[in-house]
Amino acid sequence: MALAKKCDICGKLYETYNFRKNQTEPSGIMLVNVCTDDKYYSGDVTDCCPECMDKIMETIKSLKKT
């Protein structure tokens, strides 16, 4: 039995993907507040369908200096 999820960005229903502990292939995002003492405080998880996650990862890569 598959676990159905709903994308918090586009609202599309999708099956769980990349559910192994693989940080290079994320299936959601979480914004954190990093403090000066290297402690961080996390917010809520945003579940992302594969299509939205691909767009997010492409955007992050495009923002990084090469």
C-alpha positions, 0 to 999 in steps of 0.5 A: 500500500502506497502512502499518498501525499499532497504537495504543499506548493501546487496541491498535486497528489503524489506517492512518497518518493526518495524516502531513504535517508538520502539528503541529495534527493530531498522530497521536501523543504524546511527553512531554518533560522541559523543563529550566531552560535551555530544553533538553529531553529526549524520551521514547518516541513513543506512537502513537495511533489517531484515536479515542484522539488525539481524546480526548487533544486534548479532555482537553488543551483541557479542562485549559487555562484559557479 
